Amino acid sequence: MRQRTLRVEQLGRVEYSAALEIQKQTERAVLTGSQADTLLLLEHPHTLTLGRRAAQNGIIAPETILRERNVTVFETNRGGKVTYHGLGQIVGYPIINLSPDREDVHRYVRDLEAVLIRTMQDFNIEAFRIEGLTGVHTSRGKVAAIGVHIARWVTTHGFALNVNTDLSYFNLIIACEGEAVTSIKEILGREVEMGAVEDRIAERFAEVFGMDMNGHEKAQKAQNMESALVSIS
């Protein structure tokens, strides 16, 4: 079977609503074969997202606190419960076609965990899975969350890796069964350059999924999309 190509787009900071629209457009392009399997890497402003399994009491901060801290809330169709996205966190949205040779949801999630575990090893951090839980963990707590959606074997949503994240925002929610959360910065005791982590994620993703990388694209797509959304509204 011919090796697939992975298109990597590093989009910078993107509003969550704009990122959803980018995902939808990319999903259509990947499904029709007009675009290669794509990995979107970006950062969101402070956002709480509610997955399909989110409980009504998953957000424990009152609306006044959310407004004071400039946090927006979105309901999504991804798996999982409530998750925080924000500054200093790398969000990855793999939009790839799992058909015909990787049609296994459980395997896909485990592969995402493998990508992040290998990325952490690149920064000399020991990370691991915990049986029965989803995501990537360390001895200091959970460092990455995963929540995916798959339709016609094309994936959307994905993972969030805490790099230089302000972990106090996780106090606004009941995250991951109440498990402690951590970040690369907290473990290493220093900030890490986000672009360097994104590069390692992209390389490890191509490795785990057996793809050739088609170069990193620091795309203007996100900015163009946000401009389009503003002009429409």
Residue pairs with C-beta under 8 A, 6 or more apart in sequence:
1 101
3 210
3 211
3 212
4 36
4 37
4 209
4 210
4 211
4 212
5 36
5 37
5 211
5 212
5 213
5 214
6 36
6 37
6 38
6 39
6 96
6 202
6 205
6 206
6 209
6 211
6 212
6 213
6 214
7 35
7 36
7 37
7 38
7 39
7 214
7 217
8 38
8 39
8 41
8 202
8 213
8 214
8 215
8 216
8 217
9 38
9 39
9 40
9 41
9 216
9 217
9 219
9 221
10 41
10 42
10 195
10 198
10 216
10 217
10 218
10 219
11 19
11 22
11 40
11 41
11 42
11 218
11 219
11 221
11 222
12 42
12 43
12 218
12 222
12 223
13 42
13 43
13 44
13 45
13 87
14 22
14 42
14 43
14 44
14 222
14 225
14 226
15 44
15 45
15 226
16 44
16 45
16 47
16 49
16 72
16 74
16 85
17 74
17 229
18 222
18 225
18 226
18 229
19 40
19 42
19 44
19 91
19 93
19 222
20 74
20 76
21 225
21 229
22 40
22 221
22 222
22 225
23 40
23 93
23 95
23 156
23 157
24 156
26 35
26 38
26 40
26 95
27 95
27 151
27 154
27 156
29 35
29 38
30 36
30 37
30 38
30 95
30 96
30 97
30 154
31 97
31 152
31 154
36 214
37 94
37 95
37 96
37 97
37 209
37 211
38 94
38 95
38 96
39 92
39 93
39 94
39 95
39 96
39 201
39 202
39 205
40 92
40 93
40 94
40 95
41 90
41 91
41 92
41 198
41 201
41 202
42 90
42 91
42 93
42 222
43 87
43 88
43 89
43 90
43 91
43 194
44 85
44 86
44 89
44 91
45 70
45 72
45 86
45 87
46 69
46 70
46 71
46 72
46 84
46 85
46 86
46 87
46 169
47 71
47 72
47 73
47 74
47 84
47 85
47 86
48 59
48 66
48 71
48 72
48 73
48 74
48 82
48 83
48 84
48 85
48 172
48 173
49 73
49 74
49 75
49 76
49 78
49 82
49 83
49 85
49 147
50 58
50 59
50 73
50 74
50 75
50 76
50 81
50 82
51 76
51 78
51 79
51 80
51 81
51 82
51 83
51 147
52 77
52 78
52 79
52 80
53 79
53 80
53 81
54 75
54 80
54 81
54 82
55 81
55 82
55 174
57 174
58 81
58 82
58 173
58 174
59 66
59 73
59 82
59 172
59 173
60 172
60 173
60 174
61 71
61 171
61 172
61 173
65 172
66 72
66 73
66 172
69 169
69 172
71 169
71 172
76 147
76 149
76 157
77 149
77 157
78 147
78 148
78 149
78 156
78 157
79 147
79 148
79 149
79 157
80 134
80 145
80 146
80 147
81 174
81 176
82 173
82 174
82 175
83 145
83 147
83 160
83 173
83 175
84 160
84 169
84 170
84 172
84 173
84 175
85 91
85 160
86 165
86 166
86 169
87 164
87 165
87 166
88 162
88 163
88 164
88 165
88 166
88 183
88 185
88 194
89 160
89 161
89 162
89 163
89 164
89 165
90 160
90 161
90 163
90 194
90 197
90 198
90 201
91 158
91 159
91 160
91 161
92 158
92 159
92 160
92 161
92 201
92 205
93 156
93 157
93 158
94 112
94 155
94 158
94 205
95 154
95 155
95 156
96 154
96 155
96 209
97 153
97 154
98 104
98 108
98 150
98 153
98 154
98 155
99 152
99 153
102 108
102 209
103 153
105 148
105 150
108 148
108 150
108 155
109 134
109 146
109 148
110 129
111 208
111 209
112 146
112 148
112 158
112 159
113 129
113 134
113 135
113 136
113 146
114 208
115 159
115 201
115 204
115 205
115 208
116 127
116 136
116 143
116 144
116 159
116 161
116 201
116 204
117 127
117 128
117 129
117 136
118 204
118 207
118 208
119 161
119 197
119 200
119 201
119 204
120 126
120 127
120 136
120 138
120 143
120 184
121 127
122 200
122 204
123 184
123 188
123 192
123 197
123 200
125 138
125 143
125 184
125 187
125 188
126 138
126 139
127 136
127 137
127 138
127 143
127 144
128 136
128 137
128 138
129 136
129 137
130 137
133 176
133 177
133 179
134 145
134 146
134 147
135 142
135 144
135 145
135 146
135 176
136 142
136 143
136 144
136 146
136 161
137 143
137 179
138 182
138 187
140 180
140 182
140 186
140 187
141 179
141 180
141 181
141 182
142 175
142 176
142 179
142 180
142 181
142 182
143 161
143 162
143 181
143 182
143 183
143 184
143 187
144 159
144 160
144 161
144 162
145 159
145 160
145 175
145 176
146 158
146 159
146 160
147 157
147 158
147 159
148 155
148 156
148 157
148 158
149 155
149 156
149 157
150 156
161 184
161 197
161 201
162 181
162 182
162 183
162 184
163 183
163 184
163 185
163 192
163 194
163 197
164 183
164 184
164 185
164 191
164 192
164 194
165 183
165 185
167 181
167 182
167 183
167 186
170 181
175 181
184 192
184 197
185 191
185 192
198 216
199 216
202 213
202 216
203 213
205 211
206 212
206 213
